[in-house]
């Protein structure tokens, strides 16, 4: 009997299934065809999933609410409720069948958006984010599912209001908005702001309280709908037209449709207007007019307002590519996608297997742009030649950044700039003595040292290796990593040892030669290194600010920079950063400082992206 009931309900819900599939298809076409998924940014998870977007939430609400308001009262409308009551099954069973099938259809939306997010993230992987962020996708699926269940539960409860259901939701919405001004906690009953609450946290954390409140409200709404459905009998059946009704009553009935339209449109317009602007440092960025151009080696998207700057870069882009490809003897010359609308925070660019992100807005000098494009192009070819066996491995940062920096400075920098980089490498090695095992382990490196050390130290390693054996040696190591029979199990130092050994070189010998080269640079640049201040911070709490200072003067050509993190596990995008263009002090608002924190001070070379940092030091207020 239950099987027959399930089959009947499935036939009734088939049109909604078709609507859901159309909704899903539009979503996939929009994200994978209408847009460029390979350019999706690592911090745009919720843009893909849609939980943060008010416009998407409104569309989802219209879909789910319009379905749920007719789910329970349909039997009364069509006169089949008496038939169901005659079956040897309780109304609770019929209710459970309806709800179970409906929720399974909503699950299609949740799973589809999660799968779409995974696909987009997989297509947009790069060296800074080589893995699909499954925890974020799970969080976003929870947010989307919570919205759907809330819309569904409220729709079930209001369905017994018959034609006044839409007006009822509008009234509840405006009452909630009114009460928020008196009691801010009422905001937790707003499903449309659920995703934006996720965005406001840095790092992004699931708003468990908001989710729990909405799920609790959904459960109450479904329970009340069940009780009404069980005990109401025919009370909520549609009434026969009453020709004797008064004019006022007929006027009220006739005004339901236009009033519903007015309330729905007003609510939608309000939500769109009030859609909060992303806070500074949040995961979303305002949309800009984007242009697209193509050369033989690159396909570039860039802000239309920077067309002149992009044009200058594009005229030189293929030459930059061919020079880099020539150094690495790259055979895969597939066109590289360049998103020139911005890079990761604090970076001029970043790259992956077949795509580059470039901060065109932040770089004005054409020569600097050419050097950055060359650096990022090197990353792409390193990934391709090594079959991505460098990406995602602990050695990735040192290997990728070191080799890409060597190619950048060989092809696109002058000797004065290389001297500045070598000075930083020798200073870091002399003062911090970072072991190769630490350099090849980003987690260990992050415990005490700046991640940026991989640029100067990595460049000096590969320069030493190149000077001893020629550029063919570098090509040989890369080809070895990309060979079909290269073992996939080892990682980190062990993987690098095997690659060097199979290519015919001894890693331990090369490390010794690298250290000797650093010592030679120290002897050559010793006086300049001695002039650099010891980057040891002192901390002073004064009034409403935390002051960070160093005891020595900042040399000409540099600016002091300070950064603060709450713990070693805090993601880099959540660190507090301040700079002091002049002087030896930085200040941070005391309200942003936790009881225990870590401080790192550094020197930024003015006019370049070269930087040198001290070690992380822990303090307590």
N, C-alpha and C positions, 0 to 999 in steps of 0.2 A: 504494500500500500504506500509506504514511504517512497519507494522507487518511482511509483506513478506520480506522486505529488512533486517529487524532484524534477521529473521529466516535464510535467505541466509548467512548473515555475521556470524551468530553463527555457521553454518555448516563449514564455511571456517576457523574459529578460533578454532574449536574443537581440532585439533592436538596440538595447543599451550596450550589449557586447560589441555590436557593429560600430556604434558611436565611439566606444572606447578605443577600438582598433583604428578608427579614422583619426582620433585624437593622437594616438601613439604614432601613427604613420606621419602625421604632420610634424610632430615633434622631431622625429628622426630625420625627415627630409630637411627641416629647418637647420638642424645642428650639423648634419653631415654633408649636405649638398648646397644649401643656400649660403652657408657660412664656410669658413676655412678651418676645419677641426685641427689641422696640423699647427695652426697658430694659436690654439687655445692656451691660455696662460695657466701656469701651475697653481695659481691662487683663485681660479674661477670655477671651482667645483660647483658652488651653489648656482652659478649662472647656467651650468649644464643641467643640473638636476631640477632647478626651478623653484626650490622651496623658498628662496629669499625674495623672489620677484613678485611684487604686488600684482602686476598685470597677469602673470601666470596663475597666481592664487585666485584671482577673480574668475578667469576662464575655468579653472578647476571647480570653483564653487558653483558656477552656473551649470556645469555638467552634472556634478554629483547631487546638488540640491534639487534640480529639476527631475532627476530620477527618483530620489528618495521621497519626495512629497506625494508621488503617486503609487508608491510600492504597496502600502497597506490598504489604502482606500480604493484601490482599483477593483477589488472584489465586490465592494459595495456599489461602485459605479456601474459595473457590468452585470450585477445581479447574481454573481456566482458564489457569494458568501454562504448562502443557504445550502448550496451543494456541498461546500467544504465542511459545513457544520454537520451534515448528515453522514460524513465519513467517520469510521471508528478511530479517529485521531483527534487529539485535542487541538485547540487553537494555538497552544504553546508550541506544538510540533510544527504547525504551519508557519508560525512566526519564525521559528528557528531555521526552517528550510529557506524562507525568504531572505533572512539576514545572512545566513551562511553563503548562499549563492551570490548575494550582492557584494559581500566583503571579498569573495574570491575574485570578482570582477575588478574591484578597487585594487587588489593586489597586483593585477596586471599593470596598472598605472605605475605603482611603486617600483616593481621589478623592472619595468621598461626604462624608467628614468635612471635607475641605478645602473642598468646595463649600458645605457647610452653614455652615462658619465664615465664608466670604465673604458668604453671604446674611445671616447674623445681623449681621455687621459693617456691611453695607450698610443694613440696616434700622435700625441703632442709631447711624448717623453723627450727629455734632453739630459745633458750630463749633470745638471744640478738637481734634477728630479727624475731619476731613471726608473722608479717604481710607481706602480699605480697606488694611490693613497686609499687603500681599502677602509681604514677607520673613518675617514671623511665621508666616503660614499655611504657607509653604514649609517653614520650620523644623519646625513642628508635624507636617506631613505626613511629614517625614523621621523624626521621633520615632515616630510611629504605625507607619510602614512598618517601621522597625527592630524594634519589638516584635513585629509580625506575623511577620516573617521568622525571628526567633529562636524564637518558639513553634513555627513550622512546622518549622524544621530540627531542633529537639530532638525533636519528635514523630516525625519520620521515623526518626531514629536509634533512639529507644526503641521504635518499633513492632515491632521484631524480638524484643523481650522479651515479646511476646504479652500475656497478661493482667496482666503485671507492669509494663507501661509507665507507668501512672499512679503506681504505687508508686515506680518508678524516678525519675520527675520529683520526687516528694515527697522522696525521699532526697537527690537532687542539691540541691534547694532548702535542706534543713536542713543539709547539709554546707557549702554556700556560706555560710549564716548563721553556722555555727560558725567557719569559717575567717576570716570578717571580723574577729572579735575578735582574731585573731593577725596578720592582714595586711589592713589597710584597703583595699588596692588590689583585693582580691577583690570588693569592692562593685561594681566595674565589670561583673561578670557577672550583676548583678541587673537583669532587664528591668523589674520593677515600679517601680523608683525612677528610671527614665530621665527621665520628665517632671518629677519633683520636682527633679532636678538642674538642669533648665532654669530652674525657678522661683527657685532659690537665687541665680542670678546677677543682678546689677543693674548695668547693664542686662542683660536676658535675652539670653544668647548660647547658641548651639547647643553642647551638650556633645560635641564631636567625638571626644574620647578614648573616652567611654562608648559612643557610637554605633559607633566603629571596632571596639572590643573585642567588642561584641555581634554585629556583622556578621561579624567574623572567626570567632567561635565558631559562628555559623550556617553559614558556609561549610565549616568543618571537620566539623560535624555532617552536613551534606548530602553531603559527600565520603565520609565513612565509611559513611553509609547507602547511597550508590551502590556502594561497594566490596562491602558485604555483599550487596546485592541482585544484583550481577553474579556473585559467586563462591560464594554460599552454596548454590546449587542448591536442593534440596528440604529442606535441613537445618532450615529454620525453618517447615516445613509443620506444620499442626496434627496432633497425635498422635491415633491411634485410642484410644478409651477402654480402659484396662487394668483388667480386672476383678480381676486378680490383684495389683494394687498394694497395698502395705502400708497399714495404717491411718494411719500417720503421713503417708504421701504423699497419701492421700485427704484427710486433714485439712488439709494445706498447700493443696491445690487448692481445697478448699471455703472456705478462709479468705481467698482472694484478693479476692473481692468486698467483704466487710466491711472488710478491711484497706485496700483502695483507698479506700473511702468515708471511713474514719477519717483517713487521710493527707490526702486532698483537703480535707475539712472543716477539719482542724486547720491546714493551710496557709492556706486562705482566711480563717479567723478570725484567724490571726496577722497576715496582711497588713492586714486591716481595722483591727485594734487598733493595729498599728505604723504605720499611715498617718500620716506626719509632719504635725504642725501647721504651718501656713504661718508662715514667719519674718516678723518685723516688716518691713514695706515690701515684702513679696512680692506676687505678683499675685493671690492668692486671699484671700478673707475668710470668716470663719465664717458659717454660715447662721443666720438669725434668723427668728423667727415674723413673718410679714408679713401685714398687713391691706390691704384695698383699699376705696376709697370713690370716689364719682363725684358731680360737680356738673354744671351745664349746660356749663361751659367746660373742666373738667379731669377727668381720671381719675388718681387718685393711689394709689400703693402706698407703705406706710410701715411701720416697725416697730410691732408691736402694743403694745409697751411705751410707745410715745409717742402713744397714741390721743388723749389729752386735748389735747396740743399740736397734733396734726394737725387735730383738730376745730375748734380756734380758728382755724387758718389757713383751713380749708375754708369756714367761714362768711363769710370776707371774700374768698375767692379769686376769685369771679366778678366782684366789684366791681373788684378789682385788674386783672383781665384787661380789663374793658370800658373802664377809664380809659386803659390803655396802648393798646388798639385804637383808641380815639377819637383819641388824639394822632396816631397814624400813619394814620388813616382806613383801617384794615384791613378788607377785605371777606371774607377767608377766615376764618371763625370756627369751623372744625373743632376739636373738642375736643382739648386738648393733654394728652399723657401726662406725668405727673410721677412720677419715681422719687425718693421722699423718704427713701431709705435711706442716702444719702451722695452726696458730690460728688467731683470730682477732688481729690487731695491739696492742701491749702492753699487751697481755694476754698470759698466758701459755696454756690456753685451753678454749673452750666454747662448750656448749652442748645444745641439744634440746630433742624432743620426743624420737627419736630412733637413734640419731647420735651424734658423738663427733668429735670435731676438736682439734688436739693436736699439740703443737709446738715441735716436736721431735728434730728438728735441734737446737733449742735454749736451750734445757735442757739436760745436760750431766750426771747429778747425777742420778743413777738408783732409789735411794730412793725418790728423788724429782719427778721423772717421775711417780712412783707408787702413790705418794700422789695426784698429779694432775689428774691422771686417776681415782683415787677414788673420787675426788671432782666432776669431770665431770660425772662419772657414777651415783653419787647421784642425779645430776640434771635430768638425764634421768628417773630415777625411781620416783623422785618427780613429774615429769610431767605425767608419766604413772598412778601413783596411784591417783593423783588428777584429772585425765582425762583432763589435760591441763587447768584446771580452774585457775591455778596460772599464767600460761604463758599469756602474752599479757595484764594482769591486772596491774594497777598501783602498786599493792603490790608485783609484781613479783620479782623485784630486791632484796628487803629486805628479802622476804620469801625464795626465791630460794638460794641466796648467803649465807644468814645467816645459813640456815639449812645444806646446802652442806659444808660450812666451819666447822660447828660443827662436822659433820661426818668425814671430812678429819682430823681434829685435834684429835678426839677421837681414830681413827684407825691407822693413819699413821704419826702422829707427836709426838714428845716427849714433856715433861712438860716444858722444857726450851723454846721451840718454842711457846707453848701455853701462857707462861708467857709474851713473847714479844707481842703477839697479844692482850692479856688482858691489857697490859700497853698502847697500842695504843687506845684501846676502852675507857679506863678510861680517857686518855688525851683528846681525842676528846670530850667526854661528858663533862668534866670539863671546857674546853675552848670554845666550840662552842654551847653547850646546844641545840642540834637539837631535835625538837619534833618528836613524833612518827608519827604524821600526815604528817610531811615533809619527813620523812624517807620512808613512804609508797607512796610518790608521786614523781616520778623521775623528773618531770618538775620543781616542787617546789624546790627539792633538788639541781638541777642543777643551779638554780638562784644564789646561794651563796656558796654552799658547794661542796666538792669533791664527786663524785659518789662512790668512793672506800670506803667510810665510812660504807657502808652496810655490808662489810665483817666482821670487828671486832665487830661492834655494833650488827649486826644480829646474829653472833655467840654467843655473850653474852646473848642475849634475849633467844635463844633456849636452851642454856646451863642452864640458870636459870629455864626455864620451865621444862626441863628434870630433873634437880636436885630436883625440888619440887614434881613432879608427876611421874617420871619414863619415860622410852623411849616409853612405851605404849601410853602415852598421845600424843606424837608426831604422832605416827601411827594413833591414833584416829582422830586427826585433819585432817590429810591427807585423811583418808578414808571418813571422812565427806565431804570434798571438792569434792571427786570423786563419791559420792553417786548419784543415779539417781534422787532423789527428792531434791537435793540441789538447791536453787534458783539461777538462772543465771543472774538476773537483777542487784543486787548491785555490787559495785566494791570498791577497796581500803580498807580503814579502816572498812567500813561497812561490806564488805565481810568477812574480818578477824574476826570481832566481831560475825557475825552469825556462822561462822565455829567453833569458840571457844565455843560459847553458845550451839550449837547443840551437840558438843562433851562433854559437861558437865563442861566447864571452863569459868571463867570470864576474859575477855581480860583486863579490867581495873585493876583488881587485879594483873594479870601477868605483866602488864607494871610497876606497882608500885614495884613489886618484882625485876624486871629487873633493875630499877633505884637504888634500894637499893643495888643490887649486884655490880653495877658500883661504887657506893659510897664506898663499902667495898674494892673494888680493888684500888680505889684512896687512901684510908688510908694505904693500904698495900704497894703500889708502889709509894707513894707520892714523895719520894726523887728522884727517877728515872724520874718521870714525870717533876719535877721541873727543872731537868737538860736539858730537851729538850728545844730548843730555841723557842721563839715566832715566828711563821711563818708569819711575817708581812713584805711584800717586800718594799724596797725603790728603786726608779727608777732614773737613771741618763743617759741622752743623751750625748754621747761623740763621736765626730767625726762621724764615719759611723756605730756605734754600739749602741745598747740599753743595758745598764748594769742593772741587777737586783741583789739585795743583801739583806741579813738579817744582823742585827746588832750584833748577838751573834754567838759564835763559834759553828760549827757543831760537835756534840759528836762523839766519836770513834764508828765505826761500821755502820755509816750512810754516805750518800752522798746527797748533795743538788741537788734538781731538780726544774726546773721552766717550766711553760707552759703558753702560751699566746693564747687568742682567740679574735676575733674581736667583738663578741657579744654573748649573751646567746643563740642565735639561731644557731650559727655556729656548725656543726657536729663535734664530737670529733676527727674524723680522719683528720680534717683540722687544728687542733690546732698545734702551733709551740712548740716543746719540746726541751729542752736542759738540760744537766746535768753537774755538776761540781764535779768530783770525789774527788777533794781536794779544800778546800777553801769555801768561803761564797758568791761567786759571779757567776752569769751566764751572758752570753752575747748573744744577738740576732742581726743579721744583720738588720740595721736600715731600709733598703729598704723593709723588710718584715713586718714592723710595720705600721699599719694604724694610722690615726690621733687620734682616740679614741680606746682604747683597754682595755682588762681585763687581770690581771696577778694573778697567783696562784703559791705559792712556797711550796715545800714539802720536806720531808726526805724519802729517799729510804734506807731500811735496806740492807746492802751489803750482797750478798749471798742468798737472799730470795726475794719473791715477796711482802713482807709486806711493806706498805707505809703509811705515814700520811701527810695530806695536810692541809694548812691553808685555809682561805676563799678567794673567788674571790674578787679582788680589782680593781676598775676602774680608769684608768689614761688617760690623754690627752696630746698630744705632745705640 
